[in-house]
Amino acid sequence: MGKVIGIALIDRKGGPVVVHSSAKVTIEKGVGDDHRGRDVENKDRQVSVIAQEDWDIVCSELGTKLHWTTRKANIMVSGVDLVDSIGDILKIGNFYIEITGKMLSGSSMDEQFLGLKDALAKDWRSGVVGKVLNDGFINENDLVTMMERA
């Protein structure tokens, strides 16, 4: 079992990442009012999750300590293995996310820090994306459970 380490939202594409200690989660808007959650064209990619353990490996490989929001993910968790988890369900507090894909690492990652894109591309370190299955709330330190697909 894992836990939520951090919660972050971006209100518009290219906008600043804002860290929160809690947020409402809805099927219509994803986490808070994040721009990805509101994108009706990409409901399967409305929430992004990264594992702290993977981020620590990326930072170690790059020889620097970057804040996890550099990755522009919505949720950082610890104690949860995201590798090959497409189709699995993440239970976070009182809501569920179906993992629908691997989060992609675009060239904007290298604009944040040179080499970040390649470091994230290895071994699912970039995190996962998914869709919200029910409304709820997320708080720092909420318990996180990976429920494997049937």
N, C-alpha and C positions, 0 to 999 in steps of 0.2 A: 504494500500500500504506500502511496506517495502523498505529497501535499503540494498546495499552491504556494509558490515562492513570490510571484509577482503578477500584476494585472496591468495592461497598458492598452490605450486606445489611440487611434488616429482618426480625427473627425473628417478629414478629406484627403484624397490622394495627394501625396507629397507634403502633407501637413506634419506638424510636429507630433512626436510621440509623447503622450501624457500618462504618467503612472498614477494608478488609483489603488486604494487599499480594498475597495469593494466595487461591485458594479452589478446592475441588473442585466440579465441575459434573456433574450427573447428570440423566438423563431423569426420574427420580422426584422430585427435589427442586430442580431448577434450579441456580442459583448458590448454593453453600454450602447453607445450610438456610433460605433466604429464604421468607417466608410465601407469596409468589406461586407459587414453584416447587412447593410442596406442595399447592396448590389443584387438586384433581382435576377440578373443574368448568371450569377455565380453563387447560388445558394449552397452548392456543395463545397465552397471554399470560404465560407463566411467567418470562420474562426481559425486562428493559427496558434499552435502550441509548440513550445520548444522545451527540451529537457535541460535542466541545469548541468547535469553531468556532461552532456554533449557540448554545451557552451563552454564549460571549463576546459575541455579538451581542445576546442577551437582556439581559445585564448592562449593556452599553453603552447600550442603549435605555432601561433603567431608571435609568441614572446611578449605579449602585452595583456593587460586586464581591461577589457572593454565592458561597458555596462550592457546587460542583456538586451536592453531596448534598441541597441544598435541593429539588432536582427529584425526589428519591427514586427515582432510577434505579439499576439494579444495576451498569452498566458505562458508563464514559465512555471514548470513543475519540477519536482525532484522525486526520485525513487520510483520512476515509471519508465519502462523501456518502450520507446516509440518505434523501434526497428520493425519493419514488415508488419505494421499494424493496420493497414488498410482494411476496412470492413469491421474492425473492432470498435467497441463503444467505450468511451471514457466517461466515467461517472465522477463528476466534480461537485462536491457538496450535494445540492438537491436537483441538479440537472444533468443531462446527458448530451454528449457530442458523438456523432458517428464520424469516424475517421475515414475521409474520402480520398486522401492523397498525400503525397509527400510535398512539403513546402519547397518551392523552387528558389534558387539563389540567383538573382539577376545581377547585372553589372553594377547596379546601385550599391551593392554590398562592397565592391572594391572602391567605390567613391567614399564609403565610410572609413574603410581601412584596407590598404593594398594587401591582397592575398586572401581576404575574408571570403570571397565567393568560392574559391577552390577549397578552402578549409571546411566550409559548410557543406560542400557537395559530397563529401566522403561519409559513408556509413550512416546515412539518415541524420546527420548532425544538424541539418537545416530545419528539422522539425516536421510537423504534419499540419494538414488543414482538415477542416471538417464542417459539418452542419449541425446546428442546434436542433435537438429533438423535442425539447420542452422548455417552457419558460422557467426561470429560477433566478438565483442570486449567486455571485461568486465573491468570496472573501479570501484575503491572504490567510494561509494556514489551513484552508479547507482540505479535507481528505480527498485523495484522488485514487480511483481504482480502475484498472484496465479490465474490461470485461471482453473476453475473446468472442469472436463471431461463432455462431453455432455450426 
